[in-house]
Amino acid sequence: MSLDSPLTSSRIPAILPKQLTIDEWHRQLGHIGADNLIKMSRDPRFGIMIIGSKKLSFCATCVKASQRRASYKNSPLRRATRKALKIWVDIFGGGQTLSGGQSSDMARSWRWL
């Protein structure tokens, strides 16, 4: 391969780094973490130049994305302590709506027809 090959020719335009703040880069690159963004800015192949502070400000989208739904699997189903305290409803009709313990009345484990 000669030095005048198309791959090393001076006719290939250089990629100029785009200059944005770290918050703008964070949003443009899919909410990438600040540490990875700074690593990418050090490598000229990425064409990333961070202007201003290198500290990422608060991002509400990232906070919402990292939230977890509370698990209710391990908590036992609390029994009703008196009649009609918990009512199970069959909105489609035709079936028998049962409580968590397979009975219609949670307080006394009775079924009514």
N, C-alpha and C positions, 0 to 999 in steps of 0.2 A: 504494500500500500504506500503510495507516494504521499508526500506532505501536501501536494496540491489536490488531493482527493476532495470530493464534494463535502465529506464529513469534517474536514479540517480547514476548509476554505474560509477566508475572511469575509466572504460574501454572506455567510450565515449570520443573521442578525442576533446580537446578544439579547438574552432575556433580561430586561430590566426589572429589578425587584419592585413590587407594588408596595407603596408606603401607606400603612393603615395603623390605627391604634390596636393594642392587644385585644380590646373588647370587640372591635370590628372584625378582626381576624377570627376571634373565638366564635362569633356568630356565623361568619362566612364558611368556616370549616366544620360546621356541624357540632358546635359546642365542645371542641377539643379542649383538653386540659391545658393549663398555662405552662406546665413543665414541658410537655410535648411540643407546644407551640414555640417555645423559646429554643428548643433543640432544633426544630425545623428552620427557624430564622437564622441559625448559625451556619446552616448548609446553603450555599448559594444556588444549588440546583433547584431548590423549592421556590425561589424568587419571592421570599417573604421578608419584608423589612418592617420592624415594629418601631413606630415613632411614639415618643412620650414614655410614660411609665410602663414597666414590664410587670406590673402587678395587676392581676385580673380583678375587676370590681364584681360586686354581687350580681348573680345571674338568676333571676326567678325561674327561668325555664329549666335550668340545671337542677335547681332545688326540687321543682315539681317532678322532674324525670327520675330523680333518685328516691322519691318517696315510695314506701311499701304499704300495701294494704294490710290492715290489721287482721291477724289470723283468729278465727273463732272456732277452729277445729278442736282445740284442746280444752275449751271452756265447756263445762257440762250444761245441758239444757235445764234451766231452772223450772221447777214445778210450780204450778199455780197453787196458792194456799187456800183458795176458796172458789166456790162454783162460779163459772163464767168470767174468771179473771183473765184467762187467755182463751180466745175464740179462734178456732181454725175454720176457714171458710173455703168451700169448694166453688170457685167462680165459674167453672165450666159446667157444673151440674152433672148428675148421673153417677157420681162416684161417692165413695165414702172418704171424707176428709179425716185423717187421723193425726194425732199429736205426735211428738217425737218418740213417745213410748208406745206407739201403735194403739192408742185409745183416744176416744173423743173428748173425755173430760180429764184434764190433767190432774186436777185436785184429788179425784177419787178413782181414777183409771176406769171410769164407766163409759159406756157407749150408749147414746140415745138414738133411736130411729125416728 
